């Protein structure tokens, strides 16, 4: 019996359907000195992730570099791929009070 794959591609348009049971996401941005990680809640629709608010550091980093990574940890809910994290890369922008991420790539990912 073989092991399940480390990564399974998710189409960005299918991302919302694949996040069942995942209550928050880590938003990872890059600054001049180091990466910045913050846990936030979000809404996902058709490959776009909207984060209400977002802190000063995240917004400043996005102004310098629009590339971000989002990581939803594994879930305790009994759903397909529950032991996998969901990792997505995208391009972020600040729109009013929100941070909006257009997802360019997403995968289910499990530890090796």
C-alpha positions in Angstrom: 0.0 0.0 0.0 1.5 3.3 -1.1 1.5 6.6 0.9 -0.7 9.4 -0.2 1.1 12.2 -2.2 2.7 15.1 -0.4 0.9 17.7 -2.5 -2.4 17.7 -4.4 -3.1 20.6 -6.7 -6.3 22.7 -6.1 -7.7 24.9 -8.8 -8.0 28.4 -7.4 -11.7 28.5 -8.5 -12.3 25.4 -6.3 -10.5 26.7 -3.2 -13.6 27.7 -1.2 -15.1 24.2 -1.5 -11.8 22.7 -0.3 -11.7 24.7 2.9 -14.5 23.0 4.8 -13.8 23.0 8.5 -10.9 25.4 8.4 -11.6 28.3 10.6 -8.6 30.6 10.1 -5.7 31.2 7.8 -2.1 32.3 8.3 -1.3 35.3 6.0 2.4 35.4 5.3 3.9 38.6 3.9 7.6 39.7 3.3 9.2 42.8 4.6 12.7 44.2 4.2 13.9 42.4 7.3 11.9 39.3 7.6 8.6 37.5 6.9 5.5 38.5 8.9 2.9 35.9 9.9 -0.6 36.7 11.2 -3.6 34.5 11.8 -6.8 35.9 10.3 -10.3 35.0 9.2 -11.3 35.4 5.6 -14.0 34.9 2.9 -13.2 33.0 -0.2 -15.0 33.3 -3.5 -13.9 32.1 -6.9 -10.2 32.1 -6.2 -10.2 35.5 -4.3 -9.5 35.6 -0.6 -10.8 38.7 1.3 -9.4 39.4 4.7 -11.2 42.1 6.7 -8.9 44.6 8.3 -5.3 43.3 8.3 -2.6 44.9 10.5 -0.3 47.8 9.8 2.7 45.5 9.1 0.8 43.2 6.7 -0.4 46.3 4.8 3.0 47.9 4.6 4.6 44.6 3.4 1.9 44.3 0.7 2.6 47.8 -0.5 6.3 46.7 -1.0 5.6 43.3 -2.4 2.2 42.0 -3.5 3.3 38.3 -3.3 1.8 36.5 -0.3 1.3 33.0 1.0 -1.8 31.7 2.8 -1.7 28.6 5.0 -4.8 26.9 6.4 -3.8 24.3 9.0 -5.2 20.8 9.0 -8.7 20.5 10.4 -10.3 18.2 13.0 -13.5 17.9 11.0 -14.1 14.6 9.2 -13.6 15.9 5.6 -11.5 14.7 2.7 -7.8 15.7 3.1 -8.4 16.8 6.7 -4.8 15.9 7.7 -3.4 18.2 5.0 -2.7 21.9 5.2 -3.9 24.1 2.4 -1.2 26.3 1.0 -1.9 29.0 -1.5 0.2 31.7 -3.2 -1.2 34.8 -4.6 -1.0 38.5 -5.3 -2.4 40.8 -2.7 -3.8 44.3 -2.7 -5.3 46.6 -0.2 -8.9 47.6 -1.0 -10.4 50.0 1.5 -10.4 48.2 4.9 -9.7 44.8 3.2 -6.8 42.8 2.0 -7.7 41.0 -1.2 -5.6 38.1 -2.5 -6.0 36.7 -6.0 -4.9 33.1 -5.6 -2.4 31.9 -8.4 -1.6 28.5 -7.0 -3.0 26.2 -4.3 -2.3 22.7 -2.9 -3.2 20.3 -0.2 0.1 19.6 1.5 1.0 17.0 4.2 4.2 16.4 6.2 6.7 14.1 4.5 
